[in-house]
Amino acid sequence: MAMSSFITMKLAKLAILILTLLGATAFVFPREWFFPRDYVADSDQFLLEVVAKGLVHPWSMVFLPDGRMLVSERTGQLRVVTQQGNISASISGVPEVYARGQGGLLGLALDPHFTKNRKIYFSFSEPEKDLSGTAVASAELTESGLQHVKVIFRQHPKVKGSAHYGSRLVFAPDGTLFITMGDRLDYSEQAQSLSDHLGKVVRINTDGSTPSDNPFVRTEGAQPEIWSYGHRNMQGAALNPVTGVLWTQEHGPRGGDEINIDKAGKNYGWPHACYGSHYSGIDIPDDHASRGFEEPTYYWTPSIAPSGMVFYTGAAFPQWQHTLFVGALGGEQLVRLELDGDKVVREEKLLTNLGTRIRDVVQGPDGFLYLLTDEENGHLLRLVPSQNKVGD
């Protein structure tokens, strides 16, 4: 045990002894008073810095042109965070969200022409009596809050429950918007149906209309926004900067977390094919291709519960260029995947000593990696090269 940890433990015991003698044992010290979180990098390639703390279950972040970050909190707040760690008051104009379970204010994206129109897009679980569903809204970000808020997409149908909303937003090179949808947990069979949006990737125009070249636009009974189907719960998505093609990742049940190259009109198998098993322990067939399903590009068994993902293209870490980073919730780590074209050839586990869920990972304009931790006291962290600590 390090000497500093030994001393803090002794101080904690001494404080408790003093309070006991004073008859004040009902007072509870916050754990962090004596056991502050130790954000020590587990690699000599980088340093890990705390940019900000005090975010409540942050879910997604995007960089504004001036270097500040727009961050969503699952509880329904939208905030701006500076590089100095200042967190704004909650931005007004966010509609009511169903902030229960996995629901709340979720994915974020900036309009490709943000510098001209100040438009943002955000996904959220939208309530309707005792039902809820994933929705996406556009709005103008102003100094006085969100203006001209408009819901441009609503998942059909809304259902009961508070799980598997999906909700990552990614712009395609042609300016259309991809939205990942979860199967809402208790409705997994609907992931195979084209008549609804559960367990699908959808693609829309920024005004909410349907692109004319979507794969099921002319399929009778199909929801025209559907791009791909047979998904479980996609909480990560990113555009491959080399090919311009969408990659998604989704949670398996007991094992079988997947990374997929998401193609128009393709069926990815859930719940009839998976490299995991049901929560009941019943096996799920893993023969995707023979049954007409797309094989995952990569999968994890046991599960790591993957969340945000990003292709790294920055100059700060040249050794990491053209690799894929994935945050892990259950796995409490940052995963780096080396690629050879569209194949994953090596996995490296980073930040395994943090002991906290990593919800999102984003590349900053400075080439550093920024992470959000999924906690009541959520942190925004920054990975910088070990020889280039910010502030030196």
N, C-alpha and C positions, 0 to 999 in steps of 0.2 A: 504493500500500500504506500502511495506517495505521502511524504511528510505533511504536505498541505491538507490532504484528505484526512490524515490522522488527527491533525490539530482541529479541523472543523468538527469532526465527530466528537472529540473531547469537549469542545466548547458547547456543542449541542447537549451533551449529557450533563454538563455543569449547569446550563441554564434550566434544564428540567429539574435537577436536584434543588436549585435555589427556589424555583416556583413551588415545588412540593413542600419545602419547609415553610413557605409563605402561605400555603393553603390555596394556591392559585393554579392547580393542575388542570382546571377546565379550559385554560387558555391554550390555544393550539397555534404554534408558530407555522407560518408558511414553509413548506419543505425547502423552497429555493433559498431561504435565509441561510441555511446551513449546508445545503447541497446544491449549489448553483450548477446549471447545465454546463457541461464541459464540451464545447464544440472544438475538439481537436481533430484535425484531419488525419485520416488513416493512410495517407499517401505522401511521399516526398515530392510529388509533382505539383501540389497545390496547397494553398492555405484556405481555411474556411473562416469567413467573417460574418458577423451578425450585422445586417443592414438595419433591420427594424424588428421590434417585437411588440406583442400586445394585439395582434390581429386575431379575430375570433373565427377559428376554423376557415382560414383563407382557402379558396378553391382554384382560382385562376388569376393570372396576371399578364398584362401586355405593356410594352414600353410605349410611352408617348414620345413625340418627336423631340421634346426638350430634355429627355433622359429620365423624367419621372415615370413612375409605374402606376398603372391603374389596377387595383386589386379588388376582387369580389370576395366577400365573406358569405359563407353558406347561410348564415343567419339572416341575410337580406340587405346587408350594407355594401355600398360601393365606396371605395376610398382611393385617394391618391397618396403615394408614398414617395418621398424624395430619397436621393442617394445618401443624404445625411441622417436618414431614419425618421424624419418627421411624418406623421400620419395625419391626414386631414380628417375633419369631421365627416360624418356620413353624407354623401352626395344625395341631394333631394331628387325626387322624380322616379325612383325605382318603384315599380308596381308591387302589389302584395305578392308575397311568395309563400309557398307551402313549406315552411322551414321545419320539417320533421324527418327523422331518419336520415336518409341520404338526400332528401329534397332541400331546396333553398335557391339562393342565387348562385349560379354555377359558371358556365363558360363565358369567355370574353373574346372579342375580336375587334380590331380597328378596320374601318372601311379602307380599301386600297387608296382612296383619294382623301384620306382623313385631313391632311393639311389644308385642303380646300373646303371640305364640307363639315368637318368636326364630327362626323357620324361614327358611332360605335354600335356594336351588336352584342347582346347578352342573352344567354339562355337561363331559364329558371323553371322551377316546378310551379305551375299555375294552379291555384285551388278553384274548385267548383263544388260547393257544398262539402260532401265527404269524399269527393274524388279529387284527383290531381293528374296533371300530365305535363310533359316537357313543352315549353313554349319558347319562342325566340322573338325578341323585340329589337327594334332599331331606335336610336335617339341621337340628338345633338348634344354633345358635351360642352357645356358653357361654364363660365365662372360662377353662375348662380344655380347650377344644377343641371339635370337632364331636361331638355326641352323636346317637344314634338315626338314624344314617346309613342311608338306604334308597334303593336304585336303583328309580326309578319308571318309567323308560322305557329300552328298549334298541333300537337300530336293528337291523332285520332286513333282510338277513343281515349278519353280520360277514364281512369280506373281507380279502384281502391288500392291502398298500400302506400308505402313511403320508400321504396327501393328501386334501384336500377333505372335511373333517368338518363344515363349516358351523358350527353350535353357538351362535348367539345365542338368548337366552331373552327373551321378552316376554310380560307378562301382559295379557290382554284385559280390557275393562271388566267382563265377567261373571265374572272370576276364573279362567277357564281359562288354560292356559299354551301359548303358541306356541313351537315349537322348529324352528330352521332346520337342514336336512340337506344335506350335499354329496353329489355323485354318485360320490365316491371315485375320481375321475379316470379309471381304466381301465374303469369300468362305466357310462359315460355313457348308453348305450342304455337302462339301467334307469330313467333319469329319466322315461321315458314309460310305464313299467309300474306299475300299481296294486297289484301283488302284493308289493312291497317298499317300504322307506322311503328308498331312495337317490334323491337329487335332489328331495326333497319338503320342504314345510312340514307339520309335524304339530301337532295340537292335542289336549291331554289335560287331564284334571282333575288337581288337585294330589296326589291319591292314586294317580295312574297309570292310572285308569280312562278310558274313552273317552266323551266327551260324546255324548249321544244324537242331537244335531242336526248332527254332522259329516257332510259331504256324501256319503261313501262307506260309511257304516255298513251300509247294506242292499245294497251292490253285491257280488255273489258274487265271491269270489277276491281282493277288495281288502283292503288293510290298513285297518282302520277308523279309525286315528288320522290318516290323511292328510287334510290341509286343501286343499293345492294341489300341483301337480306340474309336471314339465318345467323344473326348475331345475338350475343347474350347481354353484355353491359359494357359498352365502349367508353372508357373514361380517359382515353388518350388518342390523339390523332395528330398527324403532321404531314406536310407535303414534302416528298423527296425532292431536294433542290436540284438533283442531277436529271431525274426523269420527269419531274412535274406531276408525279402520280401520288395519290393519297395512300398513306399507310395508317392503319388503325390498330389499336390493341384492345383486348377485352378480357374481362374476368371470366375464368372458368369457375365451376363449383368447387369440388375438392380436386384441385389440380386442373390442368388444361387451360391456363391463361394463354392467350394467343396474340401474336402479331400477324396481321394480314396485309397483303397488298390489295387494296380495295378497288375492284374493277366493276364497271357498269354491268348491271344485270346478273351478277354472280351470286350464288348461294353458298354461304359459309358453314352451313351444316347444323347449327344449334336449333333444337336440342337433340337432334338425332345422331350427331357425330361430335366427339370431343375427346381430347386426351386426358380427361379426368373422369371422375365418377360423381353421381348424385350425392347430395348430403346424406341420403339414406344409406349410402354405401353401395348401391347398385351400380354396376359398371355401365358405361356408355360406350357404344361401338366407336372405334377410332379409325375406321376405314372410310375416310372422306371421299377420295377420288373414285373408288369403285361404285359409290352411290351417287355420283354426280355432283359432289360438293367440292369446294376449293380447299386444298390443303393449306394449313397455316404456314407462313414463312418461318416462324419460330414459335416454340411454346415452352411453358414451364410446368413441370410436375415434380414436387408440390408447388402450390400457388405462391406467388409473391404479391398478388393483388396490385397489378400495375396501374399507374395513373398517368400524369402528364408525360409527354414525350417530345423530343426535339432532335432534329438532325443538326449536328454541330458543323459550322462552316467558318468559324472565327479564326483570327490570327493569333490570339492570346495563347492558345494551346495547339500549335501546329501538328503535334503528334496525334491529336484527336480529330482532325478534320475528316469529314465524311464518315463519321460514326454516329450511332444513334444512342441517345440517352433516354432512360426510362426511370421515372420515380416509382417507388414501391411503397404501398401502404402496409399491408400485412408483413411484407418482407423487411420493412424499415431500412431501406438502403437506396442507393442510386446505382443503377445498372448501366454499364457502358457496353454496347454491342458493336464489335468491329464487323464491317461489311465487305464482301467481295461481290460487287454488283448488287443483286437483290438477295444474296445469301448472307446469313449471319455465320461468321466463321470463328468468333471468339466472344466469350462473355467475361467481363470484369466487374466484380462487385466492389463498390466504393461506399464510404460513409456507413459502414456496417456497425460502427461503434456509437452512433448517435442515439439509438433507442427511441426513434420517433418516426411517425409516418410522413413520407414525402409525397405531397399532393400534386405539385406542379414543378416543372423544370423548363426554363426559358433561357435562350441565349440573348445577352444584352448587346446593345450597339457597341460596347467596348470589347466584345469578344469574351467576356466572363460569363460564367453560368450562374443563374439565379434560381433559388429553390424556395418553395413554400412548404412549411411543415403544418400538418393537419392536427391542430391542437386548440384547446380553449385559449391558451396563450401562444398563438401561432407566431412563428418567426419567418422573416424573409432573410435568407442566407445568400452569400456570394462566394463562389469559388474563384480564386485568383491564382496565377502562377506563383510558385513558392519564392521566386526571385523578384516578384513584382507586387508586393503587398500594397493595397490602396492606402494612401496617406504617407507612404515612405518617401 
